[in-house]
Amino acid sequence: MKAETVYNVIQALPKEELPRLYRLLGMMPTTEKQVQKVNKRTKPITDALAEEFLRVHVFRVKK
């Protein structure tokens, strides 16, 4: 079977059947939600914020 034929068959499947196909193949499907998900905590932390966090949460020292 050619890869083009398999590709066309997969494209013709309804979306409800795709997770089952991936399970049969032993693969994890990538859904649109996973691709579009953006981590909101990607900003680098500053030294001042790190010190404040340590003061409050680790050492529990009041200002």
Order of alpha helices (4+ residues) and beta strands (2+ residues): alpha-alpha-alpha-alpha
